[in-house]
Amino acid sequence: MKKATTMKKAAAILRLLPRAALILALLAAPVFAVPAVRGSAGPTIEAPAQKNSGAGFVLLLSLQRTSGT
């Protein structure tokens, strides 16, 4: 009788293995895809540096002066 219950448990586990492997593969696919995407040897095009006009600093100082009074 004990042998029959262990066989049923083993059969149940074997039925779950393909489903668990599929879920694991779906969860792991993005992790394995990231190195393939970042691995390009092409040149990187960067945006030109923005010119700082300093208007934000002047605005910050004027706001501090008006809120302090």
C-alpha positions as CSV (number, residue, x, y, z in Angstrom):
1,M,0.0,0.0,0.0
2,K,2.9,2.4,0.8
3,K,4.4,1.6,-2.6
4,A,1.2,2.7,-4.4
5,T,1.1,6.1,-2.6
6,T,4.7,6.8,-3.4
7,M,4.1,5.9,-7.0
8,K,1.1,8.3,-7.1
9,K,3.3,11.1,-5.6
10,A,6.0,10.4,-8.1
11,A,3.5,10.5,-11.0
12,A,2.1,13.8,-9.7
13,I,5.6,15.3,-9.5
14,L,6.4,14.1,-13.0
15,R,3.3,15.7,-14.4
16,L,4.2,19.0,-12.8
17,L,7.8,19.0,-14.2
18,P,7.0,20.2,-17.8
19,R,4.8,23.0,-16.5
20,A,7.4,24.1,-14.0
21,A,10.1,24.0,-16.7
22,L,7.9,26.1,-19.0
23,I,7.3,28.7,-16.3
24,L,11.0,28.8,-15.4
25,A,11.9,29.3,-19.1
26,L,9.5,32.2,-19.4
27,L,10.8,33.9,-16.4
28,A,14.5,33.3,-17.4
29,A,14.2,34.4,-21.0
30,P,14.5,38.2,-20.4
31,V,17.5,37.6,-18.2
32,F,19.3,35.7,-20.9
33,A,18.2,38.1,-23.6
34,V,19.8,41.2,-22.0
35,P,23.5,40.3,-22.7
36,A,22.6,39.5,-26.3
37,V,21.0,43.0,-26.7
38,R,23.8,44.9,-25.1
39,G,26.5,43.0,-27.0
40,S,26.5,45.0,-30.1
41,A,29.9,46.3,-31.3
42,G,28.5,49.2,-33.3
43,P,29.2,52.8,-32.4
44,T,27.2,54.6,-29.8
45,I,25.5,57.8,-30.9
46,E,25.3,60.3,-28.1
47,A,23.3,63.5,-27.8
48,P,25.2,66.8,-27.8
49,A,25.8,68.3,-24.4
50,Q,23.2,70.8,-23.3
51,K,24.3,74.4,-22.7
52,N,23.6,75.6,-19.2
53,S,22.2,79.1,-19.2
54,G,22.0,79.5,-15.4
55,A,18.4,80.5,-15.4
56,G,17.4,77.8,-12.9
57,F,19.9,79.1,-10.3
58,V,18.6,82.6,-10.6
59,L,15.0,81.4,-10.4
60,L,15.9,79.4,-7.3
61,L,17.5,82.4,-5.6
62,S,14.5,84.6,-6.4
63,L,12.1,82.1,-5.1
64,Q,14.0,81.7,-1.8
65,R,14.0,85.5,-1.3
66,T,10.3,85.8,-1.9
67,S,9.4,82.9,0.4
68,G,11.7,84.0,3.2
69,T,9.8,87.3,3.9
